[in-house]
Amino acid sequence: MLRSSPSSARHVQKKRQTTAWRIKLLLVLVFMVLGHFAKAQNQAQALTARDSLLIQLIDSLETQRMAELEAERQRQLARGYWPAGLVNMELGRLFNYNHFEGIKPGLGLETSRYLTTRFTLSGFYSYSLRSCDHSYGGSYTHHLSGNILTAWQVFAHRDQYETGSFTFLDGEIADERFRKFAVGTVDRTEAVGGQLKLRPGRYGKIALHFSYRHLSPLAPYPFSLRAVTTPSTFKEHLYGLYWRWQRKSTWLPGLTPTLYTNLRHGREAEDTPGNYWQAEAQADWLFEPAGRFKSSLRLNAAQIWKAPSLTHLYSAFGTRSNPIALESRHSMATMRPNEFAATRFFQAFLRQSITLHSNKQSCFQPVLTISTSALWGTLHSDWKTLAKSVEKGYFESGLYFEDLFRMASIGYGLAVHYRYGPYQMDRSIDNWSFRLGLNFHL
């Protein structure tokens, strides 16, 4: 019988102990890994159960923040600005154009509410390539927290404005700004002044305005019967009261009336003679009942007493500088810019829209709008031999196919308008106006 030597027996025993130790170490590692995953799973389950309300609150706050940012973006776009963090960029200053100044690139900025809500600083600069004019200016607006007084503002600027035009307090909508591309005659205006904004009540707004202006006509006016020389420059002090009221109707659902009134007084400055008064009013009715139909009616009227020059006459009615142009609501699409003038006028715009196809998932959502516009204007006896009037009545009608194609928030359409009545042109093609429509859905 063979017996192992003591050395070989010790070797085998040592090998067995090493193997056992490795097995124990492997088991320990396996249990450690399994315990780690079990602990992690238990901790994750405990965190979700314990902090679910907190996580929901954080998600809701983030959703609310994104909604506020989107609402601010839509609000600024409706004003014609693009929000860019601490500043808002004026889109109309980046690329501007009219038939007198040509292409007019520039930059306009204002501080946003993310920088401060107590005041707003704004400034702009632009250069017209055709007339080689520099335009610049700025303003400071201090916002108040009172129930009546809401803000005061000081401003100074040098810019070109359309001859014979006027504006109302917060009265311009997005696609009305397209009329500036058809401007044919401008006056250089250098002004410094200020205004005080008030909110008397829930539905009304008031602005008190004062400015010192130096106006310089740059070319003869198309409505002038003696268009051989440019009107002379003048200086004046201008005082103004602007009022706006809007409220949704409680007795007829879907009806929203908006009323505007301007009262202005110009006084002579230095050696410039002439004191005059202006009164302007506008009423908008928008009726949007449930369904496919929408109606709107705009009526506006104005009068100037003791107009000191041709520059003060109302003449910014038409926007047909070319047979093909951009659609601009509430303007005479077939009338040439500054074709007629008036010391007193009444204007009406009636529009009826019908939704032909409604599908929010489709980019094809056409709306047919049928429009009719009319204008009556008279001239004071002092100006009847110097300017063309529109006393017999000016009439036009048109069809506008909106949103034939929609991309993002912009709808594209086509429009055609026709001029008829006492002031119809001799050539048939001159009575037509064809338009490309851009409709902003904000």
C-alpha positions as CSV (number, residue, x, y, z in Angstrom):
1,M,0.0,0.0,0.0
2,L,1.3,3.4,-1.1
3,R,1.2,6.3,1.2
4,S,1.6,9.9,0.3
5,S,4.5,11.8,1.7
6,P,3.9,14.5,4.3
7,S,4.8,17.3,1.8
8,S,2.3,16.2,-0.9
9,A,-0.4,16.0,1.7
10,R,0.2,19.5,2.9
11,H,0.2,20.7,-0.8
12,V,-3.3,19.2,-1.4
13,Q,-4.7,20.6,1.8
14,K,-3.3,24.1,1.0
15,K,-4.9,23.9,-2.5
16,R,-8.3,22.9,-1.0
17,Q,-8.1,25.9,1.5
18,T,-7.3,28.3,-1.4
19,T,-10.2,27.0,-3.4
20,A,-12.6,27.3,-0.5
21,W,-11.3,30.9,0.2
22,R,-11.9,31.9,-3.5
23,I,-15.4,30.4,-3.4
24,K,-16.2,32.3,-0.2
25,L,-14.8,35.6,-1.7
26,L,-16.9,35.1,-4.9
27,L,-20.0,34.5,-2.8
28,V,-19.3,37.6,-0.8
29,L,-19.0,39.7,-4.0
30,V,-22.2,38.2,-5.4
31,F,-24.1,39.1,-2.3
32,M,-22.6,42.6,-2.2
33,V,-23.6,43.2,-5.8
34,L,-27.1,41.9,-5.2
35,G,-27.4,43.9,-2.1
36,H,-26.3,47.0,-3.9
37,F,-29.0,46.6,-6.6
38,A,-31.6,45.8,-4.0
39,K,-30.7,48.9,-1.9
40,A,-30.7,51.1,-5.0
41,Q,-34.1,49.8,-6.0
42,N,-35.5,50.3,-2.6
43,Q,-34.1,53.8,-2.4
44,A,-35.5,54.7,-5.8
45,Q,-38.9,53.5,-4.8
46,A,-38.8,55.4,-1.6
47,L,-37.7,58.6,-3.4
48,T,-40.6,58.4,-5.9
49,A,-43.2,57.7,-3.3
50,R,-41.9,60.4,-1.0
51,D,-41.2,63.2,-3.4
52,S,-43.9,62.7,-6.1
53,L,-45.7,65.9,-5.1
54,L,-42.5,67.9,-5.2
55,I,-41.7,66.5,-8.6
56,Q,-45.2,67.3,-9.9
57,L,-44.8,70.9,-8.5
58,I,-41.5,71.3,-10.2
59,D,-42.9,70.1,-13.5
60,S,-45.9,72.4,-13.2
61,L,-43.7,75.4,-12.5
62,E,-41.6,74.6,-15.6
63,T,-44.7,74.2,-17.7
64,Q,-46.0,77.5,-16.4
65,R,-42.6,79.2,-17.1
66,M,-42.7,77.9,-20.7
67,A,-46.3,79.0,-21.1
68,E,-45.3,82.5,-19.9
69,L,-42.4,82.7,-22.3
70,E,-44.6,81.7,-25.2
71,A,-47.3,84.2,-24.1
72,E,-44.6,87.0,-24.0
73,R,-43.3,86.0,-27.4
74,Q,-46.8,86.2,-28.9
75,R,-47.5,89.6,-27.2
76,Q,-44.2,91.0,-28.5
77,L,-44.8,89.7,-32.0
78,A,-48.3,91.3,-32.0
79,R,-46.5,94.6,-31.2
80,G,-44.0,94.0,-34.0
81,Y,-41.0,93.0,-31.8
82,W,-39.0,89.9,-31.3
83,P,-38.0,89.0,-27.7
84,A,-34.3,88.4,-27.4
85,G,-33.7,88.0,-23.6
86,L,-32.9,91.3,-22.0
87,V,-34.0,93.3,-25.1
88,N,-36.8,93.3,-27.6
89,M,-35.9,93.8,-31.3
90,E,-38.2,95.9,-33.5
91,L,-38.8,93.8,-36.6
92,G,-39.9,96.7,-38.7
93,R,-36.5,98.4,-38.3
94,L,-34.4,95.5,-39.5
95,F,-35.7,95.8,-43.1
96,N,-38.0,98.6,-44.2
97,Y,-39.0,99.9,-47.6
98,N,-41.2,102.5,-49.1
99,H,-41.3,104.1,-52.6
100,F,-39.8,107.4,-51.6
101,E,-36.9,106.2,-49.4
102,G,-36.3,102.8,-51.0
103,I,-34.7,100.1,-48.9
104,K,-34.2,101.3,-45.3
105,P,-32.2,98.9,-43.2
106,G,-31.7,99.7,-39.5
107,L,-31.9,98.5,-35.9
108,G,-34.4,99.2,-33.2
109,L,-34.1,97.9,-29.6
110,E,-35.9,98.3,-26.3
111,T,-35.2,96.8,-22.9
112,S,-37.5,93.9,-21.9
113,R,-39.3,93.2,-18.7
114,Y,-36.7,90.6,-17.9
115,L,-34.2,93.4,-17.3
116,T,-36.5,95.6,-15.3
117,T,-40.2,96.3,-15.0
118,R,-39.8,99.8,-13.7
119,F,-38.7,101.5,-16.9
120,T,-38.1,100.9,-20.6
121,L,-35.3,102.4,-22.7
122,S,-35.7,102.3,-26.5
123,G,-33.7,103.5,-29.4
124,F,-33.4,103.1,-33.2
125,Y,-31.3,104.0,-36.2
126,S,-32.0,103.5,-39.9
127,Y,-30.6,104.7,-43.2
128,S,-32.6,105.1,-46.5
129,L,-30.5,104.0,-49.5
130,R,-32.5,106.0,-52.1
131,S,-33.0,109.3,-50.3
132,C,-29.8,109.0,-48.2
133,D,-31.6,110.1,-45.0
134,H,-30.5,109.1,-41.5
135,S,-33.3,108.3,-39.0
136,Y,-32.6,108.0,-35.3
137,G,-34.2,108.5,-31.9
138,G,-34.9,107.2,-28.5
139,S,-37.3,107.3,-25.5
140,Y,-37.5,106.6,-21.8
141,T,-40.7,105.2,-20.4
142,H,-41.2,105.0,-16.6
143,H,-43.8,102.5,-15.5
144,L,-46.0,103.3,-12.5
145,S,-47.9,101.0,-10.3
146,G,-50.8,103.4,-9.6
147,N,-54.4,102.5,-10.4
148,I,-54.9,105.5,-12.7
149,L,-51.4,106.7,-13.7
150,T,-49.6,103.9,-15.6
151,A,-46.6,105.5,-17.3
152,W,-44.9,108.6,-18.4
153,Q,-42.5,109.0,-21.3
154,V,-40.0,111.4,-22.8
155,F,-38.8,111.0,-26.4
156,A,-36.7,112.6,-29.1
157,H,-36.4,111.5,-32.7
158,R,-35.7,112.4,-36.3
159,D,-37.6,110.3,-38.8
160,Q,-39.7,110.3,-42.0
161,Y,-43.5,109.8,-41.7
162,E,-46.2,109.3,-44.3
163,T,-47.8,112.6,-45.5
164,G,-51.3,113.2,-44.3
165,S,-51.5,110.2,-41.8
166,F,-52.5,109.9,-38.2
167,T,-52.7,107.0,-35.7
168,F,-54.8,106.1,-32.7
169,L,-53.8,104.9,-29.2
170,D,-52.8,101.2,-29.5
171,G,-54.9,101.0,-32.7
172,E,-52.7,99.3,-35.3
173,I,-52.9,95.6,-35.9
174,A,-50.2,93.4,-37.4
175,D,-51.1,93.3,-41.1
176,E,-52.0,97.1,-41.2
177,R,-48.2,97.7,-40.9
178,F,-47.8,96.5,-44.5
179,R,-49.2,99.8,-45.8
180,K,-45.8,101.4,-45.1
181,F,-44.4,99.5,-48.1
182,A,-46.7,101.6,-50.4
183,V,-45.9,105.0,-48.9
184,G,-45.2,107.4,-51.8
185,T,-44.6,110.8,-50.0
186,V,-43.0,111.5,-46.6
187,D,-42.2,114.5,-44.4
188,R,-39.1,114.7,-42.3
189,T,-40.1,115.2,-38.6
190,E,-37.7,116.3,-35.9
191,A,-39.5,116.2,-32.5
192,V,-38.9,116.2,-28.8
193,G,-41.6,115.8,-26.2
194,G,-43.4,113.6,-23.7
195,Q,-46.6,111.9,-22.8
196,L,-48.5,110.7,-19.8
197,K,-50.5,107.5,-19.9
198,L,-53.6,106.9,-17.7
199,R,-56.1,104.1,-17.2
200,P,-59.4,105.5,-15.9
201,G,-61.4,102.4,-15.4
202,R,-61.1,98.8,-16.5
203,Y,-61.8,99.2,-20.2
204,G,-60.4,102.6,-21.1
205,K,-56.9,104.2,-21.8
206,I,-55.9,107.8,-22.1
207,A,-52.7,109.4,-23.2
208,L,-51.8,113.1,-22.9
209,H,-49.2,114.3,-25.4
210,F,-47.0,117.3,-26.0
211,S,-44.2,117.8,-28.5
212,Y,-42.2,120.5,-30.3
213,R,-42.0,119.6,-34.0
214,H,-40.0,120.8,-37.0
215,L,-41.6,119.4,-40.2
216,S,-39.9,119.5,-43.6
217,P,-41.8,118.3,-46.7
218,L,-39.4,116.5,-49.0
219,A,-41.3,116.5,-52.3
220,P,-44.4,117.9,-54.0
221,Y,-47.6,116.1,-53.1
222,P,-49.5,114.0,-55.7
223,F,-52.9,115.5,-54.7
224,S,-51.6,119.0,-55.3
225,L,-53.0,120.8,-58.3
226,R,-50.0,123.0,-58.4
227,A,-47.3,120.3,-57.8
228,V,-44.3,122.4,-59.0
229,T,-42.7,123.2,-55.7
230,T,-42.2,121.4,-52.4
231,P,-44.3,122.9,-49.5
232,S,-42.3,125.0,-47.1
233,T,-41.1,123.8,-43.7
234,F,-42.7,124.9,-40.4
235,K,-42.4,124.6,-36.6
236,E,-45.1,124.0,-34.1
237,H,-46.1,123.0,-30.6
238,L,-48.5,120.1,-30.7
239,Y,-50.9,119.2,-27.8
240,G,-52.9,116.0,-27.9
241,L,-55.5,113.9,-26.0
242,Y,-55.8,110.2,-27.1
243,W,-58.6,107.9,-25.8
244,R,-59.3,104.2,-26.4
245,W,-62.1,102.0,-25.0
246,Q,-62.7,98.3,-25.6
247,R,-65.0,95.8,-24.0
248,K,-66.6,92.5,-25.0
249,S,-70.4,92.8,-25.3
250,T,-72.4,91.1,-22.6
251,W,-75.8,91.3,-24.5
252,L,-74.5,89.8,-27.8
253,P,-71.9,87.0,-27.4
254,G,-69.0,87.3,-29.9
255,L,-69.2,91.1,-30.4
256,T,-66.2,93.2,-29.4
257,P,-66.6,97.0,-30.0
258,T,-63.5,99.3,-29.8
259,L,-63.7,103.1,-29.8
260,Y,-60.9,105.7,-30.4
261,T,-60.8,109.4,-30.2
262,N,-58.0,111.9,-30.9
263,L,-58.2,115.7,-30.1
264,R,-55.1,117.7,-31.1
265,H,-54.2,121.4,-31.1
266,G,-51.2,122.9,-33.0
267,R,-49.8,126.3,-32.1
268,E,-47.3,128.4,-34.0
269,A,-43.7,128.2,-32.9
270,E,-41.2,131.0,-33.5
271,D,-42.1,132.8,-36.8
272,T,-44.4,130.1,-38.1
273,P,-48.0,131.3,-38.4
274,G,-51.1,129.2,-37.9
275,N,-53.1,127.7,-35.0
276,Y,-55.3,124.7,-35.8
277,W,-57.5,122.0,-34.2
278,Q,-57.9,118.4,-35.3
279,A,-60.6,115.8,-34.2
280,E,-60.4,112.2,-35.2
281,A,-62.6,109.2,-34.3
282,Q,-62.8,105.5,-35.1
283,A,-65.1,102.7,-34.2
284,D,-64.4,99.0,-34.7
285,W,-66.9,96.2,-34.4
286,L,-65.7,92.6,-34.5
287,F,-68.4,89.9,-34.5
288,E,-67.2,86.3,-34.0
289,P,-70.1,84.0,-33.3
290,A,-69.6,80.3,-33.1
291,G,-69.3,78.7,-36.5
292,R,-67.6,79.6,-39.8
293,F,-68.6,83.2,-40.1
294,K,-66.8,86.4,-38.9
295,S,-67.8,90.0,-39.6
296,S,-66.0,93.3,-39.0
297,L,-67.0,96.9,-39.5
298,R,-64.7,99.9,-39.2
299,L,-65.9,103.5,-39.4
300,N,-63.6,106.5,-39.0
301,A,-63.9,110.2,-39.5
302,A,-61.8,113.3,-39.0
303,Q,-61.7,117.0,-39.5
304,I,-59.1,119.8,-39.3
305,W,-60.0,123.4,-38.7
306,K,-57.8,126.2,-40.0
307,A,-55.2,123.9,-41.6
308,P,-52.1,126.0,-42.0
309,S,-50.5,124.1,-45.0
310,L,-51.0,121.2,-47.5
311,T,-49.0,119.0,-45.1
312,H,-51.8,119.1,-42.6
313,L,-54.5,117.9,-44.9
314,Y,-55.6,114.2,-44.6
315,S,-54.4,112.3,-47.6
316,A,-53.0,108.9,-46.4
317,F,-55.9,106.8,-47.8
318,G,-54.5,104.7,-50.7
319,T,-51.9,101.9,-50.9
320,R,-51.8,101.1,-54.7
321,S,-48.3,102.1,-55.5
322,N,-48.0,99.0,-57.8
323,P,-50.6,96.8,-59.4
324,I,-49.2,93.9,-57.3
325,A,-48.5,94.5,-53.6
326,L,-49.1,93.2,-50.0
327,E,-52.6,93.1,-48.6
328,S,-53.2,95.7,-45.9
329,R,-56.5,95.8,-44.1
330,H,-58.4,99.1,-43.7
331,S,-56.8,100.9,-46.6
332,M,-58.0,101.8,-50.1
333,A,-56.3,99.0,-52.1
334,T,-57.0,100.6,-55.6
335,M,-56.3,104.2,-54.7
336,R,-52.8,105.7,-55.3
337,P,-50.9,107.0,-52.3
338,N,-51.9,110.6,-51.5
339,E,-54.1,110.7,-54.6
340,F,-56.8,112.8,-52.9
341,A,-56.8,115.2,-49.9
342,A,-59.5,116.3,-47.4
343,T,-60.0,118.6,-44.5
344,R,-63.0,116.5,-43.5
345,F,-63.7,112.9,-44.4
346,F,-65.7,109.8,-43.5
347,Q,-64.5,106.2,-44.3
348,A,-66.1,102.8,-43.9
349,F,-64.7,99.2,-44.2
350,L,-67.0,96.2,-44.2
351,R,-65.6,92.7,-44.2
352,Q,-67.4,89.3,-44.1
353,S,-65.2,86.2,-43.7
354,I,-66.3,82.6,-44.3
355,T,-64.1,79.6,-43.3
356,L,-64.2,77.2,-46.2
357,H,-62.2,74.4,-44.6
358,S,-61.2,73.9,-41.0
359,N,-58.6,71.3,-40.0
360,K,-56.0,72.3,-37.4
361,Q,-53.8,69.4,-38.5
362,S,-53.6,70.7,-42.1
363,C,-51.7,73.6,-43.6
364,F,-54.6,74.2,-45.9
365,Q,-57.2,76.3,-44.0
366,P,-58.7,78.7,-46.5
367,V,-60.9,81.6,-45.5
368,L,-62.9,83.7,-48.0
369,T,-63.2,87.4,-47.1
370,I,-65.5,89.7,-49.0
371,S,-64.8,93.4,-48.5
372,T,-66.3,96.7,-49.5
373,S,-64.8,100.1,-48.7
374,A,-66.0,103.7,-49.2
375,L,-64.6,107.2,-48.7
376,W,-66.2,110.6,-48.8
377,G,-64.1,113.7,-48.3
378,T,-64.4,117.5,-48.6
379,L,-62.0,120.4,-48.7
380,H,-62.3,123.8,-47.1
381,S,-62.8,126.6,-49.6
382,D,-59.2,127.8,-48.9
383,W,-57.9,124.6,-50.4
384,K,-60.3,123.6,-53.2
385,T,-58.2,125.2,-55.9
386,L,-55.0,123.7,-54.6
387,A,-55.8,120.0,-54.0
388,K,-57.9,117.2,-55.5
389,S,-60.9,116.2,-53.3
390,V,-63.1,113.1,-53.2
391,E,-66.5,114.7,-52.6
392,K,-68.4,112.4,-55.0
393,G,-67.5,109.3,-53.1
394,Y,-64.8,106.6,-53.7
395,F,-65.8,103.0,-53.8
396,E,-64.0,99.6,-54.1
397,S,-64.7,95.9,-53.4
398,G,-62.6,92.8,-53.3
399,L,-62.1,89.1,-52.5
400,Y,-59.4,87.8,-50.3
401,F,-58.6,84.1,-50.0
402,E,-56.7,83.9,-46.7
403,D,-54.6,81.0,-45.4
404,L,-54.4,79.1,-48.7
405,F,-51.2,77.8,-47.2
406,R,-50.1,78.0,-43.6
407,M,-46.6,77.5,-42.2
408,A,-46.0,77.9,-38.5
409,S,-47.9,81.1,-37.4
410,I,-48.1,82.7,-40.9
411,G,-50.8,82.1,-43.4
412,Y,-50.4,83.0,-47.1
413,G,-53.2,84.1,-49.3
414,L,-54.3,86.0,-52.5
415,A,-56.5,89.0,-52.9
416,V,-58.0,91.1,-55.7
417,H,-59.8,94.5,-55.5
418,Y,-61.7,96.6,-58.0
419,R,-62.3,100.3,-58.2
420,Y,-65.6,101.7,-59.4
421,G,-67.8,104.8,-59.1
422,P,-67.2,108.4,-60.0
423,Y,-63.4,108.2,-59.7
424,Q,-62.9,105.1,-61.9
425,M,-59.8,105.2,-64.1
426,D,-60.0,105.3,-67.9
427,R,-57.9,102.2,-68.4
428,S,-59.5,99.1,-67.1
429,I,-56.3,97.6,-65.7
430,D,-55.7,100.7,-63.6
431,N,-58.9,99.9,-61.6
432,W,-57.6,96.5,-60.4
433,S,-55.2,95.7,-57.6
434,F,-53.7,92.3,-56.9
435,R,-52.4,91.4,-53.5
436,L,-50.3,88.8,-51.7
437,G,-51.7,88.3,-48.2
438,L,-49.8,87.5,-45.0
439,N,-51.9,86.6,-42.0
440,F,-50.3,86.3,-38.6
441,H,-51.9,83.8,-36.2
442,L,-50.7,84.9,-32.7
